[in-house]
Amino acid sequence: MRDSRIDRLAEILIDHSCRVQKDENVLIEAIDLPDPLLVCRLIELTAARGARPFVTWKNNTILRSLYSAGVEAAMELTGELEAQRMSKMNAYIGIRGAANSSQFADVPQTKMELYQKKWWHPVHSEIRVPQTKWVVLRYPTDSFAQAAEMSTQAFEDFYFDVCTTDYVAMAKAQEPLVARMQATDHVRIVSPGTELSFSIKDIPVVPCAGTCNIPDGEVFTAPVRDSVNGTIRYNTKSRYQGTVYDQIEFTFKDGRIVKATANETEKINAVLDSDEGARYIGEWSIGCNNHVLHPMLDTLFDEKIGGSMHLTPGQAYEDADNGNRSCVHWDIVLIQRSDYGGGELYFDGELVRKDGLFVVDDLKPLNDGLSV
């Protein structure tokens, strides 16, 4: 039975996110989806726009075996083949489900690093992100609902409400925050266990309203690479390459993470030692989607949480580039609302957000729908 909510989501992906045009090549990559309904609708809409759909259907159980058994030559060739295909694409839609969100937890870190460097990075960091119109999203599954501590039906309702929001209105509401960040040099962040400062001077500021992520609702830039100093204690759990990290704390000196601790301290340091850039920050972003309030161990939702921010070790995006390069890009979230311990955000010494709520008049509309 066709679900009208899937139709609406597919239309947003094709027309708003990727702006698909006649004669374009569109790659639809589906990973671990429980059903093909959204993929089929995307194929139909792509063809209806006069474009050409291409589909890859992957499974995490199979990928786990490939990663575990992978040797450098095989990973490198796979990366070359997928990079060649990606170079022919005008648009990319990546949809990821998960029957088991911890499927890769026991894959050795050395194998995951090999995958990141030889397969993922050449395809996505070097070609897909800078050269295509792209959007990525998750798909509602039982395991996803479980991580959100919701019933499957309640989670599906929440998912479609959040993912099919009015992105045009969202973009309009973000404009004053973009202007504020563009005019800012010095950023200071204060929260329990956190006292951190850095510069964002002359780094581009990018509003996000449904063009690259679904759901969306953030405004990002990057710190000047060597300007980050102090300590940040994140207050959300984060899943990276199948492992759930908690109690993450980083200490910085001149931009570099000189100390990192977590529930998995040895493992988190192995990730940060993947390459030189992994210990520097490639993105700083303010979450402003007030329909998303609590973490659910999924980056695409967690990084948009109203009253939050994320500070990202690893690769910088080219449209807000501080020059940092890495095979790692790990968005880790700090929520500053009072129900998560509170905190303050300062731009050039001026308090602009306290306990998750913007306190300056031009930014107060971004508080709409957020009760703390």
RADA-V216017 format. One record per pair of residues at least 6 apart in sequence whose C-alpha atoms are under 8 Angstrom apart, sorted by the first residue. I is the first residue (numbers start at 1). GAP is how many residues later the second one is. If there is no record, write none. Layout:
i->I gap->GAP
i->I gap->GAP
//
This chain:
i->2 gap->35
i->5 gap->155
i->6 gap->31
i->6 gap->32
i->6 gap->35
i->7 gap->31
i->7 gap->34
i->8 gap->156
i->9 gap->151
i->9 gap->154
i->9 gap->155
i->10 gap->28
i->10 gap->31
i->10 gap->32
i->10 gap->35
i->11 gap->31
i->11 gap->34
i->12 gap->152
i->13 gap->80
i->13 gap->122
i->14 gap->6
i->14 gap->28
i->14 gap->31
i->14 gap->32
i->16 gap->194
i->16 gap->195
i->17 gap->116
i->17 gap->117
i->17 gap->118
i->17 gap->193
i->17 gap->194
i->17 gap->195
i->18 gap->73
i->18 gap->74
i->18 gap->75
i->18 gap->115
i->18 gap->116
i->18 gap->117
i->18 gap->193
i->19 gap->114
i->20 gap->6
i->20 gap->26
i->20 gap->29
i->20 gap->31
i->20 gap->71
i->21 gap->28
i->21 gap->29
i->21 gap->30
i->22 gap->27
i->22 gap->28
i->22 gap->29
i->23 gap->27
i->23 gap->28
i->23 gap->29
i->24 gap->26
i->24 gap->27
i->24 gap->28
i->24 gap->65
i->24 gap->66
i->24 gap->67
i->25 gap->26
i->25 gap->27
i->25 gap->28
i->25 gap->29
i->25 gap->63
i->25 gap->64
i->25 gap->65
i->25 gap->66
i->26 gap->20
i->26 gap->25
i->26 gap->26
i->26 gap->27
i->26 gap->28
i->26 gap->63
i->26 gap->64
i->26 gap->65
i->26 gap->66
i->26 gap->67
i->27 gap->26
i->27 gap->27
i->27 gap->28
i->27 gap->29
i->27 gap->59
i->27 gap->62
i->27 gap->64
i->27 gap->65
i->27 gap->66
i->28 gap->11
i->28 gap->14
i->28 gap->25
i->28 gap->26
i->28 gap->27
i->28 gap->28
i->28 gap->64
i->28 gap->65
i->28 gap->66
i->28 gap->67
i->29 gap->26
i->29 gap->27
i->29 gap->28
i->29 gap->29
i->29 gap->63
i->29 gap->64
i->29 gap->65
i->29 gap->66
i->30 gap->9
i->30 gap->25
i->30 gap->26
i->30 gap->27
i->30 gap->28
i->30 gap->64
i->30 gap->65
i->30 gap->66
i->30 gap->67
i->31 gap->26
i->31 gap->27
i->31 gap->28
i->31 gap->29
i->31 gap->63
i->31 gap->64
i->31 gap->65
i->31 gap->66
i->31 gap->67
i->32 gap->25
i->32 gap->26
i->32 gap->27
i->32 gap->28
i->32 gap->64
i->32 gap->65
i->32 gap->66
i->32 gap->67
i->33 gap->26
i->33 gap->62
i->33 gap->63
i->33 gap->64
i->33 gap->65
i->33 gap->106
i->33 gap->108
i->34 gap->63
i->34 gap->65
i->34 gap->107
i->43 gap->10
i->46 gap->6
i->46 gap->7
i->47 gap->6
i->60 gap->38
i->60 gap->43
i->61 gap->42
i->64 gap->39
i->64 gap->40
i->64 gap->43
i->67 gap->40
i->67 gap->44
i->67 gap->45
i->67 gap->48
i->68 gap->39
i->68 gap->40
i->68 gap->43
i->70 gap->41
i->70 gap->45
i->71 gap->43
i->72 gap->42
i->72 gap->46
i->75 gap->39
i->75 gap->40
i->75 gap->43
i->75 gap->44
i->76 gap->42
i->76 gap->43
i->78 gap->41
i->79 gap->39
i->79 gap->40
i->79 gap->41
i->79 gap->43
i->79 gap->44
i->80 gap->39
i->80 gap->42
i->80 gap->43
i->82 gap->41
i->83 gap->39
i->83 gap->40
i->83 gap->41
i->83 gap->44
i->86 gap->37
i->86 gap->41
i->86 gap->42
i->87 gap->40
i->87 gap->41
i->87 gap->44
i->89 gap->43
i->90 gap->41
i->90 gap->42
i->90 gap->43
i->91 gap->41
i->91 gap->42
i->91 gap->43
i->92 gap->36
i->92 gap->40
i->92 gap->41
i->92 gap->42
i->92 gap->43
i->93 gap->41
i->93 gap->42
i->93 gap->43
i->94 gap->40
i->94 gap->41
i->94 gap->42
i->94 gap->43
i->95 gap->41
i->95 gap->42
i->95 gap->43
i->95 gap->44
i->96 gap->40
i->96 gap->41
i->96 gap->42
i->96 gap->43
i->97 gap->41
i->97 gap->42
i->97 gap->43
i->97 gap->44
i->98 gap->43
i->98 gap->45
i->98 gap->46
i->99 gap->42
i->99 gap->43
i->99 gap->44
i->100 gap->43
i->101 gap->42
i->101 gap->43
i->101 gap->141
i->102 gap->140
i->102 gap->141
i->103 gap->139
i->104 gap->137
i->104 gap->138
i->104 gap->139
i->105 gap->136
i->105 gap->137
i->105 gap->138
i->106 gap->136
i->109 gap->161
i->109 gap->162
i->112 gap->129
i->113 gap->161
i->113 gap->214
i->116 gap->211
i->116 gap->212
i->117 gap->210
i->121 gap->206
i->128 gap->6
i->130 gap->188
i->133 gap->79
i->134 gap->77
i->134 gap->78
i->135 gap->76
i->135 gap->77
i->135 gap->78
i->135 gap->79
i->136 gap->76
i->136 gap->77
i->136 gap->78
i->137 gap->76
i->137 gap->77
i->137 gap->78
i->137 gap->163
i->138 gap->76
i->138 gap->162
i->140 gap->15
i->140 gap->16
i->140 gap->19
i->141 gap->11
i->142 gap->10
i->144 gap->152
i->145 gap->6
i->145 gap->7
i->145 gap->10
i->145 gap->11
i->146 gap->6
i->147 gap->149
i->147 gap->150
i->148 gap->7
i->148 gap->147
i->148 gap->148
i->148 gap->149
i->149 gap->147
i->162 gap->53
i->162 gap->129
i->162 gap->130
i->163 gap->51
i->163 gap->52
i->163 gap->53
i->164 gap->51
i->167 gap->42
i->167 gap->43
i->168 gap->41
i->170 gap->39
i->170 gap->47
i->171 gap->36
i->171 gap->37
i->171 gap->38
i->173 gap->192
i->173 gap->193
i->174 gap->33
i->174 gap->45
i->174 gap->192
i->175 gap->32
i->176 gap->186
i->176 gap->187
i->177 gap->42
i->177 gap->186
i->178 gap->27
i->178 gap->28
i->178 gap->29
i->178 gap->41
i->181 gap->19
i->181 gap->24
i->181 gap->166
i->182 gap->19
i->182 gap->20
i->182 gap->21
i->182 gap->22
i->182 gap->23
i->183 gap->18
i->184 gap->16
i->184 gap->17
i->184 gap->163
i->184 gap->164
i->185 gap->14
i->185 gap->15
i->185 gap->16
i->185 gap->17
i->185 gap->162
i->185 gap->163
i->186 gap->11
i->186 gap->12
i->186 gap->13
i->186 gap->14
i->186 gap->15
i->186 gap->161
i->186 gap->162
i->186 gap->163
i->187 gap->10
i->187 gap->11
i->187 gap->12
i->187 gap->13
i->187 gap->158
i->187 gap->159
i->187 gap->160
i->187 gap->161
i->187 gap->162
i->188 gap->7
i->188 gap->8
i->188 gap->9
i->188 gap->10
i->188 gap->157
i->188 gap->158
i->188 gap->159
i->188 gap->160
i->188 gap->161
i->189 gap->6
i->189 gap->7
i->189 gap->8
i->189 gap->154
i->189 gap->155
i->189 gap->156
i->189 gap->157
i->190 gap->6
i->190 gap->153
i->190 gap->154
i->190 gap->155
i->191 gap->145
i->191 gap->150
i->191 gap->151
i->191 gap->152
i->191 gap->153
i->192 gap->41
i->192 gap->149
i->192 gap->150
i->192 gap->151
i->193 gap->38
i->193 gap->39
i->193 gap->40
i->194 gap->36
i->194 gap->37
i->194 gap->38
i->194 gap->39
i->195 gap->35
i->195 gap->36
i->195 gap->37
i->196 gap->32
i->196 gap->33
i->196 gap->34
i->196 gap->35
i->196 gap->36
i->197 gap->30
i->197 gap->31
i->197 gap->32
i->197 gap->33
i->198 gap->25
i->198 gap->26
i->198 gap->29
i->198 gap->30
i->198 gap->31
i->199 gap->24
i->199 gap->25
i->199 gap->28
i->199 gap->29
i->200 gap->21
i->200 gap->22
i->200 gap->23
i->200 gap->24
i->201 gap->22
i->201 gap->23
i->203 gap->18
i->203 gap->19
i->203 gap->20
i->203 gap->21
i->203 gap->117
i->203 gap->118
i->203 gap->119
i->204 gap->17
i->204 gap->18
i->204 gap->115
i->204 gap->116
i->204 gap->117
i->205 gap->14
i->205 gap->15
i->205 gap->16
i->205 gap->115
i->206 gap->13
i->206 gap->14
i->206 gap->15
i->206 gap->113
i->206 gap->114
i->207 gap->11
i->207 gap->12
i->207 gap->13
i->208 gap->8
i->208 gap->9
i->208 gap->10
i->208 gap->11
i->208 gap->12
i->209 gap->7
i->209 gap->8
i->209 gap->9
i->210 gap->6
i->210 gap->7
i->213 gap->87
i->214 gap->86
i->215 gap->85
i->215 gap->86
i->215 gap->89
i->216 gap->73
i->216 gap->84
i->216 gap->85
i->216 gap->88
i->217 gap->70
i->217 gap->71
i->217 gap->72
i->217 gap->87
i->218 gap->67
i->218 gap->68
i->218 gap->69
i->218 gap->70
i->218 gap->71
i->218 gap->85
i->218 gap->86
i->219 gap->66
i->219 gap->67
i->219 gap->68
i->219 gap->69
i->220 gap->63
i->220 gap->64
i->220 gap->65
i->220 gap->66
i->220 gap->100
i->221 gap->62
i->221 gap->63
i->221 gap->64
i->221 gap->99
i->221 gap->100
i->222 gap->59
i->222 gap->60
i->222 gap->61
i->222 gap->62
i->222 gap->63
i->222 gap->94
i->222 gap->98
i->222 gap->99
i->222 gap->100
i->223 gap->58
i->223 gap->59
i->223 gap->60
i->223 gap->61
i->223 gap->99
i->224 gap->98
i->225 gap->30
i->225 gap->55
i->225 gap->56
i->225 gap->57
i->225 gap->97
i->225 gap->98
i->225 gap->99
i->226 gap->28
i->226 gap->29
i->226 gap->30
i->226 gap->54
i->227 gap->27
i->227 gap->28
i->228 gap->24
i->228 gap->25
i->228 gap->26
i->228 gap->27
i->228 gap->28
i->229 gap->22
i->229 gap->23
i->229 gap->24
i->229 gap->25
i->229 gap->26
i->230 gap->21
i->230 gap->22
i->230 gap->23
i->231 gap->18
i->231 gap->19
i->231 gap->20
i->231 gap->21
i->232 gap->17
i->232 gap->18
i->232 gap->19
i->233 gap->14
i->233 gap->15
i->233 gap->16
i->233 gap->17
i->233 gap->101
i->234 gap->13
i->234 gap->14
i->234 gap->15
i->234 gap->98
i->234 gap->99
i->234 gap->100
i->234 gap->101
i->235 gap->11
i->235 gap->12
i->235 gap->13
i->235 gap->98
i->235 gap->99
i->235 gap->100
i->235 gap->105
i->236 gap->10
i->236 gap->11
i->236 gap->59
i->236 gap->96
i->236 gap->97
i->236 gap->98
i->236 gap->99
i->237 gap->7
i->237 gap->8
i->237 gap->9
i->237 gap->10
i->237 gap->58
i->237 gap->60
i->238 gap->6
i->238 gap->7
i->238 gap->8
i->238 gap->59
i->238 gap->60
i->238 gap->61
i->238 gap->94
i->238 gap->95
i->239 gap->6
i->239 gap->58
i->239 gap->59
i->239 gap->60
i->240 gap->90
i->245 gap->17
i->245 gap->18
i->245 gap->19
i->245 gap->23
i->246 gap->16
i->246 gap->17
i->246 gap->18
i->247 gap->14
i->247 gap->15
i->247 gap->16
i->248 gap->12
i->248 gap->13
i->248 gap->14
i->248 gap->15
i->249 gap->11
i->249 gap->12
i->249 gap->13
i->250 gap->7
i->250 gap->8
i->250 gap->9
i->250 gap->10
i->250 gap->11
i->251 gap->6
i->251 gap->7
i->251 gap->8
i->251 gap->9
i->252 gap->6
i->252 gap->7
i->255 gap->25
i->255 gap->26
i->256 gap->23
i->256 gap->24
i->256 gap->25
i->257 gap->22
i->257 gap->23
i->258 gap->21
i->260 gap->8
i->260 gap->9
i->261 gap->7
i->261 gap->8
i->262 gap->6
i->271 gap->7
i->271 gap->57
i->272 gap->6
i->272 gap->7
i->272 gap->41
i->272 gap->56
i->273 gap->6
i->274 gap->53
i->274 gap->54
i->275 gap->51
i->275 gap->52
i->276 gap->50
i->277 gap->36
i->277 gap->37
i->277 gap->38
i->277 gap->47
i->277 gap->48
i->277 gap->49
i->277 gap->51
i->278 gap->35
i->278 gap->36
i->278 gap->37
i->278 gap->47
i->278 gap->48
i->278 gap->49
i->278 gap->50
i->278 gap->51
i->279 gap->34
i->279 gap->35
i->280 gap->33
i->280 gap->34
i->280 gap->44
i->281 gap->30
i->281 gap->31
i->281 gap->32
i->281 gap->33
i->281 gap->34
i->281 gap->35
i->281 gap->43
i->282 gap->30
i->282 gap->31
i->282 gap->32
i->282 gap->33
i->282 gap->34
i->282 gap->35
i->282 gap->39
i->282 gap->40
i->282 gap->42
i->282 gap->43
i->282 gap->47
i->283 gap->27
i->283 gap->28
i->283 gap->29
i->283 gap->30
i->283 gap->31
i->283 gap->32
i->283 gap->33
i->283 gap->34
i->283 gap->37
i->284 gap->25
i->284 gap->26
i->284 gap->27
i->284 gap->28
i->285 gap->24
i->285 gap->25
i->285 gap->26
i->286 gap->18
i->286 gap->21
i->286 gap->22
i->286 gap->23
i->286 gap->24
i->287 gap->16
i->287 gap->17
i->287 gap->18
i->287 gap->19
i->287 gap->20
i->287 gap->21
i->287 gap->22
i->287 gap->23
i->288 gap->16
i->288 gap->17
i->288 gap->18
i->288 gap->19
i->288 gap->20
i->288 gap->78
i->289 gap->15
i->289 gap->16
i->289 gap->17
i->290 gap->15
i->290 gap->16
i->290 gap->17
i->290 gap->77
i->290 gap->78
i->290 gap->79
i->290 gap->80
i->291 gap->14
i->291 gap->15
i->291 gap->78
i->291 gap->79
i->292 gap->9
i->292 gap->10
i->292 gap->12
i->292 gap->13
i->292 gap->14
i->293 gap->12
i->293 gap->13
i->294 gap->8
i->294 gap->11
i->295 gap->6
i->295 gap->7
i->295 gap->10
i->296 gap->6
i->299 gap->32
i->299 gap->33
i->302 gap->31
i->303 gap->6
i->303 gap->7
i->303 gap->28
i->303 gap->29
i->303 gap->30
i->305 gap->30
i->306 gap->50
i->306 gap->64
i->307 gap->28
i->307 gap->29
i->307 gap->30
i->307 gap->48
i->307 gap->49
i->307 gap->50
i->308 gap->25
i->308 gap->26
i->308 gap->27
i->308 gap->28
i->308 gap->29
i->308 gap->48
i->309 gap->24
i->309 gap->25
i->309 gap->26
i->309 gap->27
i->310 gap->21
i->310 gap->22
i->310 gap->23
i->310 gap->24
i->311 gap->20
i->311 gap->21
i->311 gap->22
i->312 gap->17
i->312 gap->18
i->312 gap->19
i->312 gap->20
i->313 gap->15
i->313 gap->16
i->313 gap->17
i->313 gap->18
i->314 gap->10
i->314 gap->11
i->314 gap->12
i->314 gap->13
i->314 gap->14
i->314 gap->15
i->314 gap->16
i->315 gap->9
i->315 gap->10
i->315 gap->11
i->315 gap->12
i->315 gap->13
i->315 gap->14
i->316 gap->6
i->316 gap->7
i->316 gap->8
i->316 gap->9
i->316 gap->13
i->335 gap->7
i->335 gap->21
i->336 gap->6
i->336 gap->7
i->336 gap->8
i->336 gap->18
i->336 gap->19
i->336 gap->20
i->337 gap->6
i->337 gap->17
i->337 gap->18
i->337 gap->19
i->337 gap->20
i->337 gap->35
i->338 gap->17
i->338 gap->18
i->338 gap->34
i->339 gap->33
i->341 gap->14
i->342 gap->12
i->342 gap->13
i->342 gap->14
i->343 gap->11
i->343 gap->12
i->343 gap->13
i->344 gap->7
i->344 gap->8
i->344 gap->9
i->344 gap->10
i->344 gap->11
i->344 gap->12
i->345 gap->6
i->345 gap->7
i->345 gap->8
i->345 gap->9
i->346 gap->6
i->346 gap->7
i->351 gap->8
i->351 gap->9
i->352 gap->6
i->352 gap->7
i->352 gap->8
i->353 gap->6
i->353 gap->7
i->355 gap->17
i->356 gap->16
i->357 gap->7
i->357 gap->10
i->357 gap->13
i->357 gap->15
i->358 gap->6
i->358 gap->8
i->358 gap->9
//
